Amino acid sequence: MKSKIALAFEKCKKENRPALLTYTVAGDKNKKMSLEIINSVSDYSDIVEWGFAHNCPIADGGQIQESSYRALKSGIKLDDIFSMVKKFKKNKKKPLILMGYYNLIYQYGENNFLNKCKNSGVDGIIIVDLPWPENKNFAIKCKKKFITFVQLLAPTTTTSRIKKILKDSHEMVYYISMLSTTGGKLKISPKTILKNYYKIKKLNPYKNLVIGFGITDKTISSFKNVDGLVVGSQIVKTLSNSLKKRQNPVTKLNKMVYNLKRKII
């Protein structure tokens, strides 16, 4: 049986466009608003990513750190996130990926965490600081629960290592476009990113390879021919600015994701 994530990519390929993946932090600014935001952006995104806040987010730049801080300040816990996922899944059929750091999963207990993911309707997991091969056992546990474990690749990953990671990966792989934290300006040209991207695609054309980091409304249309694109920091920045101006970010983000989608159709 194909996963919802695999089916989402298939649908986008039939429509001749990349899948649009949107990232926000679960619980920012509070549970109610966070749920409204993810419902709103899922109108136009193909796959939604929800970050679970961590007080030491090593891969995240200022925007997402600020967002995580607001979520933690609101008292968000993993159990809250699971019940929010359940509520989201009641109304929406879009695939949902949880993204975060291993320490929280370790403290919660891997099996407990995966059971809760399965029961609430989580479709995939990205763990930023659990690289291959250390993630092998966890990835196997995910597969047994029919949850997609998303492997990460970087521009510095060697070809021999990429081959091994792709072999062990599930149906989606995440290519980090540049050496940076999230929200960094695109330091290299889209042309160079695409050159690296197609090198990886050649090694295994059947895996859905998405690009993240540095994808914004200004850069997104340069990547129309890839499998998928992740937009995170720009969405979170818009959310932060709306809150600072005492505006409701829900409609603003809906419109923003609609415009991002238009640029890749």
C-alpha positions in Angstrom: 0.0 0.0 0.0 1.4 3.4 -1.0 1.8 6.0 1.7 0.0 9.4 1.6 3.4 11.0 1.0 4.1 8.8 -2.1 0.6 9.5 -3.4 1.1 13.3 -3.0 4.3 13.2 -5.1 2.5 11.1 -7.7 -0.3 13.6 -8.0 2.2 16.5 -8.4 4.2 14.6 -11.1 0.9 14.1 -13.0 0.4 17.8 -12.8 3.9 18.4 -14.0 5.1 20.4 -11.0 7.1 20.0 -7.8 5.3 19.3 -4.5 5.1 22.3 -2.2 6.0 21.5 1.4 5.3 24.1 4.0 6.9 24.3 7.5 5.6 25.9 10.7 6.3 25.2 14.4 3.6 23.4 16.2 2.2 25.6 19.0 3.3 29.0 17.6 1.9 31.3 19.0 -0.5 29.0 20.8 -2.2 25.7 20.1 -5.4 27.2 18.7 -3.6 29.6 16.3 -1.1 26.9 15.3 -3.9 24.6 14.3 -5.7 27.4 12.4 -2.4 28.2 10.5 -1.7 24.6 9.5 -5.3 24.2 8.3 -5.0 27.4 6.3 -1.7 26.7 4.6 -2.7 23.1 3.8 -5.3 24.6 1.3 -2.4 25.1 -1.1 0.6 23.0 0.2 0.8 19.4 -0.8 2.6 18.2 2.3 2.7 20.0 5.6 5.6 19.9 8.0 5.2 20.7 11.7 8.3 21.3 13.8 8.3 20.3 17.4 9.9 23.1 19.4 13.3 22.5 21.0 15.2 24.9 23.2 18.5 24.3 21.4 17.6 24.0 17.7 21.0 23.6 16.1 20.0 23.5 12.5 17.6 26.5 12.7 18.2 30.1 12.1 16.8 33.1 13.9 13.3 33.0 12.5 12.5 29.4 13.5 14.3 29.8 16.8 12.0 32.7 17.6 9.0 30.7 16.5 10.2 27.7 18.7 10.6 30.1 21.7 7.0 31.3 21.3 5.7 27.7 21.1 7.7 26.7 24.2 6.6 29.8 26.0 3.0 28.8 25.3 3.7 25.5 27.1 3.5 23.1 24.1 4.3 19.5 24.8 4.6 16.5 22.5 1.3 15.1 23.8 -0.4 18.4 22.8 1.1 18.1 19.3 -0.3 14.6 18.9 -3.8 15.7 19.8 -3.4 18.7 17.4 -2.4 16.3 14.6 -5.5 14.2 15.3 -7.7 17.3 15.0 -5.9 18.4 11.8 -6.4 14.9 10.3 -10.1 14.9 11.0 -10.6 17.7 8.5 -7.7 17.5 6.1 -6.4 14.7 4.0 -2.9 16.3 3.4 0.1 14.3 4.5 1.8 15.6 7.7 5.5 15.3 8.6 6.8 16.0 12.1 10.3 17.5 12.2 12.5 18.0 15.2 15.4 16.8 17.3 16.2 13.4 18.7 16.6 14.3 22.3 12.8 14.8 22.8 12.1 11.5 21.1 14.7 9.8 23.3 13.3 11.3 26.5 9.7 10.3 25.4 10.8 6.8 24.4 11.1 5.8 20.7 8.4 3.2 20.8 6.0 5.4 22.7 6.7 8.3 20.3 6.1 6.1 17.2 2.9 4.6 18.6 1.6 8.1 19.3 2.6 9.2 15.7 0.7 6.2 14.3 -2.4 6.7 16.4 -2.6 10.4 15.7 -2.1 10.2 11.9 1.5 11.4 11.4 2.7 10.4 7.9 6.4 11.1 8.2 9.3 12.1 10.5 12.4 14.1 9.9 15.0 14.1 12.7 17.6 16.7 12.1 20.4 15.4 14.4 20.0 11.6 13.8 22.1 10.9 10.7 22.6 7.7 8.8 23.8 5.1 9.9 22.9 6.0 13.5 19.2 6.3 12.4 19.0 2.8 10.8 17.1 1.1 13.7 14.8 4.0 14.1 14.0 4.1 10.4 13.2 0.4 10.5 10.8 1.0 13.4 9.2 3.8 11.4 8.7 1.5 8.4 7.0 -1.2 10.5 4.5 1.5 11.5 4.0 2.7 7.9 5.6 6.0 8.8 8.0 7.6 6.3 11.4 8.3 7.8 13.0 11.1 5.8 16.8 10.9 5.3 18.8 14.1 4.9 21.6 14.8 2.4 23.9 17.8 2.3 26.2 19.3 -0.4 29.2 17.8 1.5 27.8 14.3 1.5 30.1 12.0 -0.5 28.8 10.0 -3.5 29.5 6.7 -1.8 27.6 7.8 1.3 24.7 9.2 -0.7 24.3 5.8 -2.4 24.1 4.0 1.0 21.7 6.6 2.4 19.4 6.4 -0.7 19.5 2.6 -0.5 18.2 2.7 3.1 15.8 5.6 2.5 12.0 5.5 2.3 10.0 7.3 -0.4 11.2 10.8 0.4 14.7 12.3 0.8 15.5 15.8 1.8 18.4 17.6 0.1 19.8 20.6 2.2 20.7 23.1 -0.6 23.6 24.8 1.2 25.8 24.8 4.3 23.7 27.1 6.5 21.1 27.1 9.2 17.5 27.6 8.0 16.5 31.0 6.8 19.9 31.8 5.3 20.1 33.7 2.0 20.8 31.5 -1.0 24.6 31.6 -1.0 25.0 29.6 -4.2 23.2 29.9 -7.5 20.1 27.8 -8.2 22.1 26.4 -11.2 24.7 24.9 -8.8 22.0 23.5 -6.5 20.3 21.9 -9.4 23.5 20.4 -10.7 24.1 18.7 -7.3 20.4 17.8 -7.2 20.4 16.0 -10.5 23.6 14.1 -9.6 21.7 12.6 -6.7 18.6 11.9 -8.8 20.8 10.0 -11.3 21.9 7.7 -8.5 18.3 6.7 -7.7 15.6 8.3 -9.9 12.8 6.6 -8.0 13.2 8.4 -4.7 11.3 11.7 -4.2 14.0 14.2 -3.6 13.0 17.6 -2.2 15.1 20.7 -1.7 15.0 22.8 1.5 16.9 25.8 2.9 16.9 29.1 1.0 13.6 28.5 -0.9 11.5 31.7 -0.9 9.1 33.4 -3.2 12.1 35.0 -5.0 13.9 31.7 -5.6 11.2 29.1 -5.9 10.4 29.5 -9.6 14.1 28.5 -10.4 13.3 25.0 -9.2 10.2 24.1 -11.2 11.5 20.7 -12.4 12.4 19.1 -9.1 10.3 16.6 -7.1 9.5 19.0 -4.2 10.4 22.2 -2.4 10.3 23.1 1.2 9.4 26.6 2.3 9.9 27.3 6.1 11.7 30.3 7.3 9.8 32.8 5.0 6.5 31.4 6.3 7.7 31.7 9.9 9.0 35.2 9.3 5.7 36.3 7.9 4.0 34.8 10.9 6.3 36.7 13.3 5.8 40.0 11.5 2.0 39.6 11.6 2.1 38.9 15.4 4.4 42.0 15.9 1.9 44.1 14.0 -1.0 42.5 16.0 -2.5 41.1 12.9 -3.9 37.6 12.5 -1.4 35.6 10.4 -3.9 32.9 9.3 -5.3 34.7 6.2 -1.9 36.2 5.4 -0.2 32.8 5.3 -3.0 31.3 3.2 -2.4 34.0 0.6 1.3 33.6 0.8 1.3 29.9 0.2 -1.2 30.4 -2.6 1.3 32.7 -4.3 4.2 30.3 -3.8 2.1 27.5 -5.4 1.3 29.8 -8.4 5.0 30.3 -9.1 5.7 26.6 -9.5 2.6 25.6 -11.6 
